[in-house]
């Protein structure tokens, strides 16, 4: 199966790479993750106890400086050590559309409804933040190298039109692993002019990943022949969908830290194809052809122009001689009309590419031509040629006979732990091919360290460093016993092999997988400066773009941090060992999240920081830091700090002790006293909430503040809501709602009080003396909304479970702490009331189920006044008045004062002698002067014509009365 098999989708657009450029300054020692200064004779670490802003200012002054046109300028906005995006957060955004589709017959169909729909890449779902938008990532494995900028995608989707919830995706699938560049060129874009960032403006890379069949989800949507064909092909034995995209034509940044599209994604190159490349037991596509060295095409300095592309660079697409569709090399200049020929190395013509056939924008650069000489070519190696100006053939591309590759071409591993004998090895699977098909190949493994990653090393990082001055890795075969700088292995007949890596020294390197003894960079490894020449960061040798290689980073040796006692991990230690480096090399956290030097913020969000840095999430796009170079010992320091903070934040004494027992309520008089105190408490709490609510301006007053510039619209919405547009009335409305609830508590307490024969109690509230009168340790005061008033509300509303005293584990409970008040909280007070209602004998005047209330009748006068048995009136919803003597159950349901239930007769009580009362009234009629401040309620002796119909109740104020025998205290 080949990646050239049909059907295919082509897309193009713009990508934004928010890669942090601070680590690329050349002043970061990757062996220790240390930010350096070079003011002295040798690079020196910048002190971690000094503010990171000082280091940033030093980088900006150091220069060289340049302006937005890329020209050197003493006071330019850019500084080369900081790069163009010192504030980068590592996000990768793709804004692309399907440009063409090719069906099973290979013909482009521009009328397919899929054309013009979006192609997206996303990150992994973040279960901690539970956000719906998670970005794909871009990061540098080795910031000191231009070869290792990799993507990390969690999901690939296409088919969206507009917003995803308007016209959703047709396909979505999970992606795993890193997506390093499959092919890289530093001369792809030739005509960039004289620009300080010219090396990056010429940069181009091809990335590829696979959506496995088990991860693919096909969704219903438009009737697209291309989607149907692609789905049928993918479900008919294919292993998944191969996605290949190219990044080139980087835009010149207009200002530092300004997010701008910096690369074109899929520009003439991005494909989604059927099948997964390099599958065992299946014919695989021939790997990308090796490129001969070619000098870059230099354009003239001057104003902006459309950049030209060097056609002598390596092609973005692999050659597949098994089909008539052969990949052409990178796009030549538009004026090129030369005819190209696909031949075998011995000169046999396989296919002709007619003049003008390339580039083909409709198919992103893939050219399909007849191949009449394919059978005659047999298994011979292929090359792409053209006729030069002198009439002689020139070879543009030559196919490698044998190629060794790895799907895990980007490897991050820990340094070996010599003290404890931990190797922390990584096994890397290898694949070998001979002329595009799996086969056994002898592989020679060599490593070339990057001296630019070790600026603090006077030997391995010096300009004259040799290839063997730094041995980053120990390598061996799975059955080998000893690790060595080099090794040899042989893949099996299916082309499978395994290489074992162990980190010997912190740093970065290339691991060359060569299929022949002569397949090495053209440099003498023993010569001074051979380390830089062999690593070839400038691609002067033209070798590494087509070589089989791994990019490897060994993280710093931080195992000594595990020996620090966990209880000694505080913020200063954590900042010095973990956070300081990231604060110095980027401003992303400070500008978008919070500064890692802010102790308060770190303490507040320590748990979230650990979740993002948990080593178990290294294969997720949301893992932090975005540079992905945090070692496990440093992550464990963060975990220890989190646990230390949690130990301080939680109640340190989690075992309950025996608090001093509150006084029990054993008599009727004690219960009445406590209930009156509870009513006083509830009324005082309600007044506090009302006072605080009225200290917040109304919505109209808040609008005036907004117009005057004293408030923002957000502050208005937070304080006052939206002025009735929604049910949310802001802080003011919330306080008023709580005040209503406190009024309900006040009424409930009085219901209980009246059910026991006492009158409705309205206390006189004096906040000057109130705190000494109530049996709970609360501080009451009329105060506008603020920190102090909120603390008072917390004390009032505190649940009972938080009030008991605590003791240390393992200690015996001592005697209870003496109380300064009768009850430790409002919850304890009401618990005592509930117990008193249950245990005090003869508390209610009527039998259980024979009484009622809801503040409709009461006894008036002093407690010593003789009282008649309580009559229960039921509240209904009819507006029409009626007489108790003429009421009926149906009438009561329709709405009126329903007939009272007969109470248990008590001959010792005086009763009303009114002829209108049957049975006798529960209490004498109230007068205008009775119980000031309470709504007048006439007794049943009042003639029906004189009664007022109670107002119609609303759902939000409706109450259901309980019989006195089942009354309970309000709870919190």
N, C-alpha and C positions, 0 to 999 in steps of 0.2 A: 504494500500500500504506500502511496506517495502523497506528500502534501500538495502535489499538483493535481490530485484527483478532484473531479468535480462532484457536486456543485461548489461554488465559491461566492463569498460576499466580499466586496471591497468598500472600504470606508476611508475617509480623510477628514482632517479638521485641525484643531489647535489644542495643544496640551500645555498645562502650566505646571512647572516643576518648582515647588517652593523648597528647594534644597538649601539647607544652611551652609553658607560659604565660609564661615569663620574657621572651621577646622582645616580648610584648604590653604591657610596662610603660610604653611611651611614652618610655623613656630609652635607646633604641637608635637610633643614627643609621644608617639603611640605606644612605646614600650612601657610607659608609666601613666599615660593619660594626664600629661602635665602641660600647661600653657607656659611658654617661654618668652623671655625678652633677650634681645641680642645687643644691648647697649655696651656690654663689656667685651673682653677678649673672647669669651666663650658663652654660649647660650646658658641662661640661668632661669630657674623657675620663678614665676611671679608669685609673691606671697599669697597664700590662701586666706590670710586674716585681713587683707586689705580689700576694700570694695571692688567689685568687678568693674564698676564704671570707670575706675582709674585705669584698668587695663584696656578697656575699650577706647578711652581717650588717647592712651599711648599708641594703640594700633592706628588710630585715625591720624595722629601726628606723624607716625613713622613713614607712611607712604610707601611707594610713590603714589601721588595723588593724580586723579584724572577727572575730566568732566563727563557730562552725559553723551558727548560725541565721541568718547573714547580717546581723547587727545590728552597728553600730559599737561597738567595744570597745577600750579603750586597751591592754589586754594580751591581745587576741585572738590565736588561733593563726595566723590568716591575715593577710597583708600584701598590699594591693592591687597594688603593683609586681611582686610575685612571682607573683601569681595563685594559682589553686587547685592547679596541678600543675607546679611548678617543676622537678620531677624527670621530666617526661614524656619518653618515648622515641619518640613518633611512631607507635606501633602503633595499628592499627584492628582491633578484634575484633567479630565479629558472631555473636550467639547467636539465631538465628531459626528458625522452623518454617513449613512450608507450612500455611496456614490454610484455603484453599479452592482449587478448580480449576474452570475453566470450559471445557467442551468446545466443539466446533465449533458446537453449537446454542445456546451462550450460557447454558446452565443450570448453576448451581453444583452440584457433585457432592460433598457432604461425606463420602460413603462411599468415595471413591477411596482406595486404599492409600497413595497419595503424601501424603495429608494427615497432618500430624504429623511428617514427616521433615524433616531439617535442611537449611538453606540456608547456605552458607559462602562467604566470600571469603578468598582467600589472596594472598600475595605471590609474587614470582618465585623460582624455584629458585636457590640460591646455590651456584655451582660451587666457590667457595673454601672455604666451611665445610662443604659437603655435608650440610647439615641437612635433615631432613624437614619441619620446621615453619618456614614463612617467613610472617610477618605482612604483611597489607596495611598501608598507611600513610595517615596523615592529616597535613597540614602547612598552614601559612599561607604563601601566596605573599607577602603583605604583612602582617606581624604588627601593623602599625598600623591595619589595616582589618578590619571585621567582615564584609566581603563576599567574602573570598578563601580561606576554609577549604576545602581541596580534599582529595579522596580519591585514592589510587593503588592499584589492585588489579592483581594479576598473573593471578589465576585465579578463576573463578566456578564453583561446584559446587552441586548439590542432589541429594537422594535418600538421603543417609546416615542410617542408623538406629543410634544408639549409636556405637561406634568404627568408623572407616572400614574397618578390616580384619575387622570382624565382619559388617557388612552395609553394603557400600560404596556409592559414589555411582552414580547413574543417568545423570548428565550432568556433564561438566566441560569447561571451555573457557578458552583464554587471553584476556586482556584487555590492551590496550595504551593508553599515554597516561595523562594526568591526567583526573580526573573532577571538574571544578569544579562549584559549585552552578548548576543550571539556573534555579532560582528561589529567592529568599531573602525571608524576612519576619522582621521584628523585633517583631511584635505578634501572632504566631500564638497563643501561650499567653498568655492575658490575665490570669488571676487568680493572680499569683505572690506577692502581698503585698509588704511593704516589705523588700526584700533588696538588699544591696550588689551582687549579681550579677544583678539583675533583668533587665538588658538581655540577658544571655546565657540566662537561664532562659526568656525569651520567644522565643528564636531558633528558627527552623525553616528548613530548606533541603531542596531536592530535587536528587538527583544521578542521573545517567543514564550508562550505558555500553552497549557492544555487544560481544557475543561473535560474531565473524565466523564464517561458515559453515566456512571452512577451519580454524578453530581449535577447532571443536566436536567433542567426543568423546561418543558415546552408548554407554553400557555396559549390558550385560544385567543384569536384576535382577527386580524384582517385575512382576506383570502389571497395569500401570496403563493404563487407557484414556486418561487425560490425557497421560501420557508418550508413548504411541503416537501420539496425535493431534498433539502438539507436535512430535515427531520427523518425522512425515510432512509436516507443514506446513513445517518448517524445511528439509527436503530437497527440497521441491517448489518450487524456484525462489526461495526466500527468501534473503536475504543474511546472515541471522544471527538472533540472539536479542537483543532489547532488554531491558535490566534497568533499572528505575527504583526508587529507594528514597528515602524521606524521613527526615530526622533532626529530631526535636523532643522536647519534654518532658524537657529536661535535668534531671537530678537534682541537688539541692543537695549539694555536696561536704561530707562530714562532717569531713574533716581534711585538712591540706595533704599533698600528695604521696601521698595514698591513692588507689589504683586502684579506681575505682568505675564502674559503668555510668552514663554521663552522657547518653545519648541513646537514644531508642527508634528502632530502625531498621525502616523499613517499617511504622510504626504507621499502620494504615488506608490506607497509601499505596503500599507496595512491590509492584511488579509485575514479572513476567517475561513478555514478550510476543513474539509472532512478528514477524519482520521487523526491519529496521534503518531508523530514521527518516531522512528527508532523503536518499534515494537518487536519483542522477541518472536522469532518464527515467521516474520513477515518481511518482504522486501522493503527496505527503508530508502528514503530519498538520499541521493548523493549529497554529502556535506558540501558546505559552501566552498567554492573554488579558491585556491590560494592566489594571492595577488602579487605580482611583481612590484618592486619598489617604483614609485612614481613621484617626481617632485611636484609640490603644490603649484597650482596656477595662481599667480599673484595678480591681483587687480590694481588698477591705479587708485591712488588716494583721491578722495573727493567726497561729494555729497552722496546721499543714499541712492542706491540703485538696486535693481533686482539681482540677487547674487547668482553667479554662474556655478555650475556643478562640474567637477572634474570627472569626465567619463573614464579616466584611467583608474579610478578607485575601484575597490571590490564591489561586486554586485550585491544588492540587498537580498536577492533571491538565490536559492541554491539551484544548481543545474540538475535537471532530472532528464537523463538521456533515455529513460524508459518510456517517455511520451513525446508526442509531437510538440507539446508546449515547453519551450526551453526558456529559462530565465535569462534575461539580458542583464548586463552590468548596470551600474548606476547611470542615471540620466545624463546624456551628453549635452553639450550646448545645442541650442535650437538650430544653429546653422549647420550642424553636422549632417551630411548626406551620404556618408560612406556606407557601403554594404558590408555586413558582417557575415562570417561563415563559421559554422560549427563543424569542426573536423576532429578526426583522431590525431594522436600525436605523430603517426606516420604519414599524415597528409590526406587520408580518405575523407571525402566530403560527406557529411551527415545531413546538414540542412543549411539553407541560406536565409538570412534575415534581410529582406529587401530594404533599400534606402527609404527612410521616412517611416518605417514600421515602428521605430522606437524613438521617443517614448510613446507609450499608449496610456494616456491619462484615464481612459475609461476603465482600464483593468489594472490601474496602479502599477504599471510598468511590466506586467507579464505579457510576453509576446507569444502567440501561438502560430506556428508555421509548419508546413508539411516537412517530414523527415524521410525522404526516399532512401537515404543511405543508412538508415538505422540498422537494418539486418546485416549489411556488409561490415558495419563497425564492430559487430560482435561485442567482446568484452574489453576492447581497447580503451585506453584513457582518452579523454576528450579535451579539446582546447577551443577557445573562441578567438578568431583572428579577424583582421581587416587588412585592406590594402592601403599601404602608406602613400605619402605624397611622392615617394620615389618609385612607386609601382611594386614594391616588395611587400610580402605579407608580414604583418606585425602581430605577434601573439599578445592578446589582452589578458586572457585568463587561462590558467592551466589547472586541470583537475588533479587532485592528489590521488595516488593509488590506494593508500591505506590511511585511514583516519581513526584516531582514538578520541572519544569525547566522554563527557559525564553530564547527566542531568542535574547533578549537584555541583555545578561549576563554581559556586560561591560558598565558601566554608568558613565558619567562625568556630574556633575551639578554645578551650581554656588551656592555660599554661599547666604543665604537669606539676603535681604537688610532691616535691621531693621529700619533704619532711614526713609526710604520712604515706608515701608510696603510691599515690594515686596518679594513674597515667592520663585519665580523661581523654581517651582516644576517640577518634571518629573514623567510621568505615565509609569510604566513598565508592559507590558503584561506578564501574567503567563500561563503556560500550565501544566495540571496534567494528570497522567496516572496511571492506575491500571493494572499491568501485561501487559503493552504494549499497552493498549487501553485507549482512552480518557474517563475520568470519573470524577465525583465530588469528591473532596478531601478537607478535612479541613487542612489548612496551618497555621503554626505558624511561624511568622517572628521575627528573632532576629538579632542583629548586634554585630560584634566583630572588634574593631578597631585595627589597626596595630601600635604598639608603636614604631617600628623602623622608621616610617615615621615622627615622632615628636621628633627628638633628642634635640631640644631646649626647650621642655616642661619638667620641672623637675618632674612632677607628671605623666602625661599620657605617657611620653616617657621614663620613668625610667625602669630599669630591674624589679623592683618590682611592676609595674603598674598592677592594677586590671581591669577586663573587663568593669566595669562601670565608670572608671575614665575619659573617653572621649566618649561623645555621639555625633557621627558625623552626624547622620541622625535623622530626625523626620519622622515616617512612619504612614500611616493610610490607610484605605480602601477608595474607591471613595465616598461612602456615609457617611464616618466618619466625625466628626467635629473637633476633636483635634488630634494633632500630639503627638506621644509618642515614646520612644526608641524601644518598641515592639508592635506588634499587631497580631490579628488573623483574617483570612478571609476564605471563602469557595468558591471554584470554582463551576461553573455551571455544568450541566450534560454533556456538551461538553468538559469539562476540561478547560474552559476559566476563567481567573480572572485578576484583575488589582490591582497593588500596587502603591501607591502614595508616592514619596520620596521628602523630603525637606532638604536642606543643613543647618545644625545647627552649624557646626564647621568645619573649614578647616582640611582636613586630608583624610585618606583612611580607608576602612573597608571592611569586608565581610558581606553580608546579607544572613543569613541562611534561606532557605525555607524548613522547616522540616514538614513531614507528620504525625508525632507522637510526643507525649510529651517526649519520651525517645530518640528521634533522635537528640542528641546534642553531642558536643565534650566531651570526658571523662575528664573533669577538673572542679574543684570547682571555679565558677566565683568570689567568694569572697576572695579567697586566694591570698596572695601577689605573683606577677609574673603570675597570671592567664591570663593576657592579651596576653603575648607572648606565653604561653602554648596553649591557645585556638585558637589563630590565626595560630599557628603551621607552621611557615615558613619552618621548616626542615622536615615536614611530619612525625614527630615522632609518632603521634596518628594513622596514616593511615586512617584518616577519610574523609578529604576534597576531595580526588580524586573522590569519588563516591557520594558526597553530592550535592543536588541541592542548588546552591548559586549564588549570584551576587557579582561582584567586583565593588566597588563604590569609586569614588574620588570626594570630595568636594573641589573646587578651593578656593584659598585665598580670604579673604574678602577685596576686593579692591574698594568698592563702594565709598569711600571717594575721590578717584581720579576724579570722575565725578564733584566734587565741585570745582576743580581747574579752574580758568578762562581760556578759550581756548586760548586767545591771549598771555597768559604767558607760554604756552607750548613751550619750546625751546629744543635744543639738550641736554643740561646738565640734564634737568628734565627727558627727554625721556630716556636717557641712565641710569640714576640712578634708575628709576622706572621700566623700561622694559628690556633694553638690557643687563645690567650688569650681571644679573643672568645667562643668556644663554652664554655670553662670558666666564664666570667663570667655567661653568660645561661642556663645550665642545669646541673644536677648529675647529669644522666642518665649521662654517661660515667663519672664518678667512682663512682657508686653501683652501676652494673650491669656496667661493663667495667673500666676503670682510669682514673685521673686523667691527663689530657693534660699535666699539669705534672710527672708522675713520669718523670724522664729514663730510669730503668732500664726501666720498662715500655714506653715509647715506643721505646727502642732495641731491645728484645726483639721487639716486634710491629710494627716499622716496615713490614715487607713486607705484613702483613695490613692495616695502616692504608692503605697505598697502594692495595691491591686494592679496598677498600671505597670509596675516594675517587677512583678512576680515572674521568676524565671519560667514558670509553666506557661506563660503567655508569649514566649519568644516567637512562636510561629503565628502570632496574630498581628494584624496591622496596627492595632491600638497600643501595642507594647511601647513602653517608654524606657529610656530616652530614644528619640527618633534615630539617633546614630547607632543604636543597637550594640553598644560596646560596654555595657555595664556587666561587671563580673559577678558571679554568684556570691562570693564573700561580701562584696559591697551591698548586694541586695539583701543579704542576711543582716547586715548592720541596720538597714532601714527597717527590717522586720523587728529586730530587737528594740529599736527606738520606738516603734509603734506599740509594742507590748509594754514597754516601760510607761508610755503615755497612758495607755489604757488602764494600767494598774493604778495610776494616780487619779484618773478621771472617775473610775468606778468607786462605789463605797468600799473603803479599804477593809472594813470589818463585816464580812457577809453573813456572820452567824448571829441570829437573833438572841438578844439578852432578855431578861425579865424586867420590863419597866415597872415602875411603881403603879400599883393598881388604882384606877380612878375610883372615886366614891360611888357606891351603888345607889340607885334610886329605889327606895323601899316604901315610900308613902305617897299618898295622893298630893300632899302639899309640896313635897320635893319635886314631883313631876311637874306641877303647875309652875313652880318657880323656874325650873329649867326651860320649860316651853316658852315662858315669857322672855327669858334671856335669849332663846333661839330666835324668837320673833324680832327682838331688838337687833340681834346680829344680822339677820337677813335684811332688815330694813336699812341698816347702816351700810352693808355691802352694796345694796342696790343704789344708795345715794352716792357711794364712791364711784361706781360705774357710770352713773348719770353725769356726775361732775366731770369725770374724765372725758365722756363722750361730747359734752357741750364745750369742752376746751378745744375740740377739733373743729375747725371752721366747717360750715355747711358747704354744699357743692357750689352754690352761687357765690359765696365768699371766696371759695377756692378758685373759681374761674377768674374772679377779679385779681387774685394773686398771680395767676398765670399770665393775665394780660399785663400786669405790672412788672413781670419778670422775676417775682419773688419765688414762684414755684415753677416747676416743669410740669408738662402734661402727665408724666409718669407719677410724679409726686401727688398730683391731684387725684389720679385714679387710685393710688394706694390709700390715700387718706379718706376720700369721699366716694369712691366708686365712679360710676358713669352717669350719675344724675338720674337714676331710675330707668336707664336703658336696659339694665340687667338686674338680676336679683342681688348682685354684689354691691353693697353700699359702702365698701371700704372699711377702714378701721372704725370710723364713726358709727356706721351701721352695725358692725359687729359688737361694739360696746353697748349700743342700745338694745340689741337682742339679748345680750347677757343680762342687762338690767331687767328686762322683762322676765327672764328666767328666775332672777332673784326675787321678783315680785311674786311669782308663782310659789317659790319656796316659802315666802312670807305668808301667803294664803293657806298653804298646806299646814303650816305650823298652827295657824289660827283655827283651821278646821278641826285639828286634833284637840286643841284647847277647848273649843266649843262642844265637841262631842263628849268631853268629860264634864260638861256643865258649866264651864267658865265663859265669861263674855269675850267678845272679839277684842284683842289687845293691840292698841296702837301706841307704841312707846314714844316718849319725848327724847329725841336724839340730840345730845350735846357732845360734839366731838372733843370738847375740852376735857371732859370727865369720863368719856365712854370707855377708854382703854382700861381704867381701873375697876369697871363695873362688870365686865364680861368674864366668864370663867375659862377663856381660851387665850393662849399667848399670841395675840394678834395686835398689830399696830394700825389703828384706824385713823384716817385723816382725809380731808377733802383736798385733793391735789390734782392738777391737770395731768394729762397723759405724759408720762416720762418714765425713765428708768426706775425711779423710786416707786411710782404707782404700780408699775408692772410687777415689781418685787412683792408688793402687798398682795396683788391678785394671785401670784404664785403661792404665797403662804396660805391664802384663803382656800384655794382650790386643790391644795396638795392632797393626793390620795392617802388613804389610811395606811397602805402598805409601806409608805416611805417614812412613817413617823416613829416606829419602834426604835429604841436604842439598840446599838450593835456592839459586839465585842469581838476580840480577836479569836481566830480559830485556835483550838487547843487550850483556851483558858476557861476556867469555870465562871459561870455567871455570878456576878457579885450582887449585892443588894441593889434594888432599883434606885435610880437617881431621884432625889426628892423633887417634887413638882412645885412650881411657883403658882400654877393655876390648877383648877380642878381637872381639866382635860387638856391633853396635849395638842389637840387639833379639833377642827369642826367635825371631822369624821368620827372622832372618839365621842364627842358630845352626842351626836345622833345615834351612835351605837348604844350609849347609855339610855337614851330615850326609848329606843326600840325594846331594850331589855326591860325597862320600867313598864311600858305598855303591856308587856307579856306577863309580868310577875305581880304588879300591884293589884290587890283584890278589890272588887266592887268599884271599878274605875268608871264604868259607863252606866248611864241611867236607864238604858233600854237594853233589851236582849239583842244579841248579835243578829244582824239581818233585819232589825226592826227600825233602825234609825237611818238618818241621811244627813246631808249638809250641803256642802259647796257654798257656804257663806250666804244662805238664804234666810235663815232664822237665827236668832240669838236671844240670850237672856240679857237683860239690861239691869244695871245697878251694881251694888257692891256684892262681893262674894257671900256675904251673910244674908242677902235677901232670899227668902224662900222662893223656890222655883217649881214650876209644873213640869211634868214629863215632857221631853223634847219631841216635837212633832216633825216628821221628815217630809219635806216638800220636794218633789221631783221637777227638775228644770226641763222644759220642752221648748219647741221651736215655733209654735204658732203665734201669730201676732194678735189673735183674738182673745179677749179676756173671757173667763168663765168662772162660775162659782164652783167651789169644791164639792158642794152637795150635788151638782148636776154633771160632774165630770164623769167620764167613762174611759176605759182603757184606749178605745179607738180615738176618743177626743184627745186624750193625753198624747198619743202618738202624733196627732195632727198638730198639737202645739198649744199648751196652756199650762196653768197651774193645776197639776193633777191632784186628785183626791189624796189626802194624807193617809198613811197606813196607821191604824189604831195602835197607840203605844200601850205598854203594859200599865194598867191602872195602879196608881199609888195614892192611897187615901190620905196620906199625910201631907200631900202637896195641895196648894191652892190652885184652882183652875178658873179659866175665863167663863163668865156666865152669859156670854153673848148668845143670842138665839141664832145668829148666823153661823155659829161654829159647831160643827158636828164631825168628830168629837171635840172636846174642849181644846182651846188653844194651848200651844206649847209655851207661849210667853206673852206678857202684856204688850199692848201696842206701843210702838216707839213714838216719841214726840220729837219736834224739831230740835229740842235741846238735848236730846239723849245721845250720848256717845259722840261728841263733836268729831267731825272729820270722817264719819262713816256714813255711807249711803243709807238713806232712810228705807226701812223695810217694815211694812205694815203687817200687823198680825192678822190672823184669820177672823178676828172679831170685826174688822173693817168691812163695811158693806161691799158687795161685789162691784157696785157702780163707782165706788170711790177708789178701787184698786187701779194701779197703773200696770199696764201690760209690760212685762219685762222686755227689754230690747231683744231683737233677733240676734242670736249668737252667730259668730263666724267660725269657720273651721280652725283658725289659728288661735282663738281665745276660748274655745269650748272646753268645758270641764265635765268629767264624769264623777259624780259624788260617790263616796264609799259609805257604807253603813258604819256607825260609830264602833261597832264591835270589831270591824276589820281594818280600822284606820291604822296607817303606818306613818312613821316619820319620814320626811323627805330625806333622800340620800344624795350623796355627792359621788 
